[in-house]
Amino acid sequence: MFPIHDIRKDFPILHREVNGKPLVYFDNAATSQTPQQVIDVIVDYYSNHNANIHRGVHTLSQEATDLYEQARQKIQNHFNAKHSHEIILTSGTTHGINLVANGFSELLTEGYEVIVSALEHHSNIVPWQMLCERTGAQLKVLPMLEDGTLDMVAYNKLLSERTKLVFVNHISNALGTINPIETIIAKAHEVGAAILVDGAQACPHLVPDVQALDVDFYVASAHKMCGPTGVGMLYGKESWLKQLPPYQGGGEMISEVTFEKTTYADLPHKFEAGTPNICGGIAFGAALDYMNAIGFENIAAYENELLNYGTEQLLQIDGLKIYGTSQQKTSVISFNLEGIHPYDIGTILDKMGIAVRTGHHCAQPIMDFYNIPGTVRASFAFYNTKAEIDALVEGVKKAKMMLS
Ligand code: C6P
């Protein structure tokens, strides 16, 4: 049996009240909560090891460097990257995508095409639009279908020898759809295109094997998987990372600097200018340890139970519509009540201590597709319970009564 009672004890925040009610935290797709084990690592770092890394001969600096590089190795092992220098520590998914988009500025020209899926978060749309504006390449959209899946027939038609890059998320943040990235990657490679997969919403639920996927770039954020904010990772195949220019100039990313010419450091430092989020990187490693100790298969099975239960219960409410009904789905339920603005439902739920996200979820094209202003999004994590889902259902019923 899934040890939910023990797991909940690990999360101090789950024991607080909001508006006089026990907190029910269903905004996990925005950011996850942090277990004591990760909080302890953060406190220990600042209490005992705080120093700048890769720079000092003194003991603290060496300790901090070792801890940071050990975290990189944990991330490498977790994602099964071939080399630790293929893991670039970033400030998060958005940073990783922008780094790659910037790198392709010199590799794209007019006449080339890039494909972005209709299911993307703005972070995986806007940097590519900016890249197209800079280079004259054309942005093509891989359309979505009514159930929130991607139109794979259209994908086949969009791909051609002009396609240079494909961007798709592994799991949609707004709908929870799990995209068939194995097929999407293989087809992109058939026409010689590179592919970046946005794993921000997948990594809290499953373990991507970047070598088995044969993906060129994969990005994620620690704060969605029990780690702190402001840190994440970009995996890039060594051959691509060697080819791309640095994103930012500064300390740490150089080999030699003179006023005539600067040469760049080897991977991964070439892409890590300036003092990084050292404590964040170390805590990211601790978050992976924590989740791996529970086991991602156990997490996924338990969350799937929550998803099925929540879907079943919410659908009993008259006038409630769920957006995103793919069979391949993670524990996200995006819904609306007929005639009621999602923001109003979210505000009433908050009064009951229930945290959900409302609005377009930084995925406006999806809302435009359904012709709605937004949805209420309840996103479940492995530390949530069916009793909390019952509280949500009661809350939505009350909101409906008050707002109808
Ligand atoms: N989605 C949500 O509520 P950052 O902010 O860089 O850590 O992650 C951006 C991002 C990129 N791609 C996807 C699929 C995402 O879901 C997110 C973050 C949050 O859905 C906050 S907007």
Boltz pocket constraint, residues with backbone or C-beta under 6 A from the ligand:
constraints:
  - pocket:
      binder: B
      contacts: [[A, 29], [A, 30], [A, 31], [A, 91], [A, 92], [A, 93], [A, 94], [A, 95], [A, 121], [A, 123], [A, 124], [A, 169], [A, 171], [A, 172], [A, 173], [A, 174], [A, 198], [A, 200], [A, 201], [A, 221], [A, 357], [A, 361], [A, 362]]
      max_distance: 6.0
